[in-house]
Structures are given as structure tokens and as C-alpha cells.
Amino acid sequence: ITKCRWQFRNYGWVKVNVDGSVSTFKPRAAIGKMVRGLNGSWMGGSKMVVGLANFFKIEARALLEGLKFA
């Protein structure tokens, strides 16, 4: 088991996390994104519901939204 935790970044950098998920009960998917600062502090984030698509398209859309957000 690997333990994951926040890694400190160099000055001037931020970390963008994105993820997509697909509901098994409703015909929709969601994308979440957030930005963390130098010391791991939350700088911003959002979520959005998108139309249902295959999981490859949802993950690609999450990546695109994260890049636009940054």
C-alpha cells in the first residue's frame, strides 16, 4: 500500500487536481476540479454536471476543464 499525501511544490507553482465520475443510477456524469497552493492550501475549485458519455470522454473533459481552470 502506498500512502499518498500532499507534496510541497516549488515557489510559484500550483497543483491542479481533476476527476470525472459517472453515475450508475442517473444518466449523467460529473467533473470536479481544485487548485492547491504552495503549502497545500485550497485556492479554488468547482464541480459541474455534464451529459453522459463513456468514461474516456469524461476523463478527457475533466482534464480539459482543469487546464482551462488553471
C-alpha positions in Angstrom: 0.0 0.0 0.0 1.3 3.4 -1.0 0.4 6.3 1.2 -0.4 9.5 -0.8 -0.2 12.9 0.6 0.4 16.5 -0.4 3.9 17.1 -1.8 5.3 20.7 -1.3 5.9 22.5 -4.6 8.4 25.0 -5.7 7.6 28.7 -5.2 5.3 30.0 -8.0 3.7 26.6 -8.8 0.2 25.4 -8.0 -1.3 21.9 -8.2 -4.5 21.2 -10.2 -6.5 18.1 -9.4 -9.3 17.0 -11.6 -11.5 13.9 -11.8 -14.6 12.7 -13.6 -17.2 10.3 -12.4 -20.2 8.6 -13.9 -23.4 7.8 -12.0 -24.7 4.2 -12.1 -28.2 5.4 -11.1 -28.8 8.5 -13.2 -27.9 9.3 -16.9 -25.2 11.9 -16.1 -21.6 12.4 -15.2 -19.8 15.0 -13.1 -16.4 16.7 -13.2 -14.6 18.1 -10.1 -11.5 20.3 -10.1 -9.5 22.1 -7.5 -6.3 24.1 -7.2 -3.8 23.9 -4.2 -1.2 26.4 -3.5 2.5 26.2 -2.4 1.7 24.8 1.1 -1.2 22.7 0.1 -3.8 25.3 0.9 -7.0 25.2 -1.1 -7.1 28.1 -3.6 -10.3 27.3 -5.5 -12.4 24.6 -7.1 -15.7 23.7 -8.7 -17.8 20.9 -9.9 -20.1 20.5 -12.9 -22.6 18.0 -14.1 -22.2 17.0 -17.8 -24.1 14.8 -20.2 -23.5 11.1 -20.0 -20.6 9.8 -22.2 -18.2 6.9 -21.9 -15.6 7.3 -19.1 -12.7 8.1 -21.5 -14.6 11.2 -22.7 -15.5 12.2 -19.2 -11.8 11.9 -18.0 -10.6 13.8 -21.1 -13.2 16.5 -20.5 -12.1 16.7 -16.8 -8.5 17.2 -18.0 -9.6 20.0 -20.4 -11.7 21.7 -17.7 -8.7 21.6 -15.3 -6.4 23.1 -17.9 -8.9 25.9 -18.5 -9.3 26.4 -14.8 -5.6 26.8 -14.2 
